[in-house]
Amino acid sequence: MMLVSPTERELLSLLSGRAMSHPLPERYGADVLIVVEGRGKMAIQRKTLDDLLASLEDGRLARELGLLSQVEYPALMLEGQPTWTSDGHLLKPWNSRWTRTQLRNLLRSVWWVHGVALEHTHDITDTAMAIIELEVWFRKAVHRSLLSRPKRSSRDSWGMSSKESSAIFFLQGLPGVGPGLATAIYRRFGKIPMSWACTLEELKSVDGIGERRARALWEILQ
């Protein structure tokens, strides 16, 4: 369930079909509240840079952070990128006293003191996209993508990917296949138990695939 504060009409329209308007997020100092049974609540406060600094001045930020910290997963989404003068001050007439270090320390306090995670987005459309991504991520039972599939296959002493490492890397792209199972599959069959539904010549006819790449791909599934 995703709830959006009634004051966030534009954000709600961008989340159309995935969220509903409700005042409950405001109880937790948030603009968006994601509730997943068995996981708890994720409360997200959205702020532009101007609003962040204004809310610090008028006391809203302290109150909102206090409310956000009541939920299991609090987050602050900061929209936009600051513009700096040549001497490192924020390019805003009314708050030019802010320096890079001061702003960074403010955001560090949000995380370190209040335990609120930080996300940076370009604009409200990007914020909506990030919220959708967070909802999908939050619903996952296990988060181990960084531990399961390596970013690149291992290479031999000549700097070339071995057939086995390439095959194991490929198998881990299948649903529910981790490194252990991928290795077991490969070692049981000595290859990926699949094959191309095209000929090598047809594979080479694809734009962007030359002779060398075609043969490398062909060998993985042969």
C-alpha positions as CSV (number, residue, x, y, z in Angstrom):
1,M,0.0,0.0,0.0
2,M,1.3,3.4,-1.0
3,L,-0.3,6.6,0.5
4,V,0.5,10.1,-0.6
5,S,-0.2,13.3,1.4
6,P,-3.2,15.3,-0.1
7,T,-0.8,18.3,-0.4
8,E,1.3,16.4,-2.9
9,R,-1.1,16.5,-5.8
10,E,1.5,16.6,-8.6
11,L,3.4,13.7,-7.1
12,L,0.2,11.7,-6.7
13,S,-0.6,12.3,-10.4
14,L,2.8,11.0,-11.3
15,L,2.2,7.9,-9.1
16,S,-1.2,7.4,-10.7
17,G,-2.4,3.8,-10.3
18,R,0.2,2.9,-7.6
19,A,-0.9,5.3,-4.8
20,M,-3.9,6.9,-3.2
21,S,-4.3,10.2,-1.4
22,H,-4.4,10.0,2.4
23,P,-3.4,12.2,5.3
24,L,-1.7,9.3,7.2
25,P,1.8,10.1,5.8
26,E,1.7,13.5,7.5
27,R,1.4,11.8,10.9
28,Y,4.9,10.5,10.3
29,G,6.3,13.7,8.9
30,A,6.2,12.2,5.4
31,D,4.8,12.9,2.0
32,V,4.7,9.3,1.0
33,L,4.1,6.2,3.2
34,I,4.7,2.7,1.9
35,V,3.3,-0.1,4.1
36,V,4.3,-3.7,3.4
37,E,2.8,-6.5,5.6
38,G,5.5,-8.2,7.5
39,R,8.1,-5.6,6.7
40,G,6.7,-2.4,8.3
41,K,6.5,1.2,7.1
42,M,8.7,3.3,4.9
43,A,8.1,7.0,5.3
44,I,9.5,9.4,2.6
45,Q,9.8,13.1,2.9
46,R,10.3,15.0,-0.4
47,K,12.0,18.4,-0.4
48,T,13.6,20.7,-2.9
49,L,16.8,22.4,-1.8
50,D,15.0,25.6,-1.1
51,D,12.4,23.9,1.0
52,L,15.0,22.0,2.9
53,L,16.8,25.2,4.0
54,A,13.5,27.1,4.6
55,S,12.2,24.2,6.8
56,L,15.5,24.3,8.8
57,E,15.0,28.0,9.4
58,D,11.3,27.8,10.5
59,G,11.7,24.6,12.6
60,R,9.7,22.3,10.3
61,L,12.7,20.1,9.5
62,A,13.4,19.2,13.1
63,R,9.8,18.3,13.7
64,E,9.6,16.2,10.5
65,L,12.8,14.3,11.2
66,G,11.5,13.5,14.7
67,L,8.3,12.1,13.2
68,L,10.1,10.2,10.4
69,S,12.4,8.5,12.9
70,Q,9.3,6.8,14.4
71,V,9.0,4.4,11.5
72,E,11.3,1.5,10.6
73,Y,12.5,2.9,7.3
74,P,12.6,6.7,7.1
75,A,14.0,8.5,4.0
76,L,14.5,12.0,2.7
77,M,14.4,12.7,-1.0
78,L,16.2,15.9,-2.0
79,E,15.3,17.3,-5.4
80,G,17.6,19.3,-7.6
81,Q,21.3,20.2,-7.6
82,P,22.8,23.2,-5.8
83,T,24.6,25.9,-7.7
84,W,27.7,27.3,-6.1
85,T,29.6,30.5,-6.4
86,S,33.4,30.5,-7.3
87,D,34.2,30.8,-3.5
88,G,32.0,27.8,-2.6
89,H,28.8,29.5,-1.4
90,L,25.3,28.5,-2.4
91,L,24.0,30.7,-5.2
92,K,20.9,32.0,-3.5
93,P,20.6,35.6,-2.4
94,W,18.6,34.8,0.7
95,N,20.8,32.0,2.0
96,S,24.2,32.6,0.4
97,R,25.8,32.1,3.8
98,W,25.6,28.3,3.1
99,T,28.8,26.7,2.0
100,R,29.3,23.3,0.5
101,T,30.7,22.0,3.8
102,Q,27.8,23.3,5.8
103,L,25.2,21.8,3.4
104,R,27.0,18.4,3.4
105,N,27.2,18.5,7.2
106,L,23.5,19.2,7.4
107,L,22.8,16.2,5.3
108,R,25.2,14.1,7.3
109,S,23.3,15.1,10.4
110,V,20.0,14.0,8.8
111,W,21.5,10.5,8.3
112,W,23.9,10.2,11.3
113,V,21.8,11.9,14.1
114,H,18.3,11.0,13.0
115,G,18.9,7.8,11.1
116,V,17.1,9.0,8.0
117,A,18.3,7.7,4.7
118,L,19.1,10.2,1.9
119,E,18.2,9.9,-1.8
120,H,19.0,12.5,-4.4
121,T,16.8,13.2,-7.5
122,H,16.8,15.7,-10.3
123,D,13.1,16.8,-10.2
124,I,9.7,15.7,-9.2
125,T,9.4,13.3,-12.1
126,D,12.6,11.7,-11.1
127,T,11.4,11.6,-7.5
128,A,8.3,9.7,-8.5
129,M,10.4,7.2,-10.4
130,A,12.7,6.8,-7.4
131,I,9.7,6.2,-5.1
132,I,8.4,3.5,-7.4
133,E,11.8,1.9,-7.4
134,L,11.9,2.1,-3.6
135,E,8.5,0.4,-3.3
136,V,9.6,-2.5,-5.5
137,W,12.8,-2.8,-3.6
138,F,11.1,-2.6,-0.2
139,R,8.7,-5.4,-1.1
140,K,11.6,-7.8,-1.9
141,A,12.1,-10.4,0.8
142,V,15.9,-10.5,0.3
143,H,18.3,-7.9,-0.9
144,R,21.6,-9.5,-2.0
145,S,22.2,-8.3,-5.6
146,L,25.6,-7.0,-4.6
147,L,26.6,-10.3,-3.1
148,S,25.1,-12.7,-5.7
149,R,26.0,-11.7,-9.2
150,P,29.4,-10.2,-9.9
151,K,29.6,-7.1,-12.0
152,R,31.9,-8.9,-14.4
153,S,33.0,-12.4,-15.0
154,S,36.4,-13.6,-13.6
155,R,39.3,-13.7,-16.0
156,D,42.2,-16.0,-16.4
157,S,45.9,-15.2,-16.1
158,W,45.8,-13.9,-19.7
159,G,43.0,-11.4,-18.9
160,M,40.4,-13.4,-20.8
161,S,37.1,-14.6,-19.4
162,S,37.0,-18.4,-18.9
163,K,34.2,-20.4,-20.4
164,E,33.2,-21.6,-17.0
165,S,33.1,-18.2,-15.4
166,S,31.2,-16.7,-18.3
167,A,28.6,-19.5,-18.1
168,I,28.2,-19.1,-14.4
169,F,27.8,-15.4,-14.8
170,F,25.1,-16.0,-17.5
171,L,23.2,-18.5,-15.3
172,Q,23.0,-16.1,-12.4
173,G,20.9,-13.9,-14.6
174,L,18.1,-16.5,-14.4
175,P,15.4,-16.1,-11.7
176,G,16.3,-17.8,-8.4
177,V,19.8,-18.8,-9.6
178,G,22.5,-17.7,-7.2
179,P,26.3,-18.3,-7.5
180,G,26.1,-21.7,-5.8
181,L,23.3,-23.1,-8.0
182,A,24.8,-21.6,-11.1
183,T,28.1,-23.4,-10.4
184,A,26.3,-26.7,-9.7
185,I,24.4,-26.5,-13.0
186,Y,27.4,-25.8,-15.0
187,R,29.5,-28.5,-13.4
188,R,26.7,-31.1,-13.7
189,F,26.3,-30.5,-17.5
190,G,29.7,-29.1,-18.4
191,K,28.0,-26.3,-20.2
192,I,24.8,-24.2,-20.1
193,P,22.0,-26.7,-20.8
194,M,20.6,-24.5,-23.6
195,S,21.3,-23.8,-27.2
196,W,20.8,-21.0,-29.7
197,A,17.7,-21.2,-31.9
198,C,19.7,-19.7,-34.7
199,T,22.8,-20.6,-36.7
200,L,26.2,-19.0,-36.1
201,E,25.9,-17.1,-39.4
202,E,22.5,-15.7,-38.4
203,L,24.0,-14.6,-35.1
204,K,26.8,-12.8,-36.9
205,S,24.2,-11.0,-39.1
206,V,23.0,-9.0,-36.0
207,D,24.1,-5.4,-36.0
208,G,26.9,-4.9,-33.6
209,I,28.0,-8.5,-33.5
210,G,31.2,-9.3,-35.3
211,E,33.0,-12.6,-36.0
212,R,34.8,-12.7,-32.7
213,R,31.9,-11.8,-30.5
214,A,29.5,-14.1,-32.4
215,R,31.9,-17.1,-31.8
216,A,32.3,-16.2,-28.1
217,L,28.5,-16.1,-27.6
218,W,28.0,-19.2,-29.7
219,E,30.5,-21.2,-27.6
220,I,28.7,-20.3,-24.3
221,L,25.5,-22.1,-25.4
222,Q,27.0,-24.9,-27.4
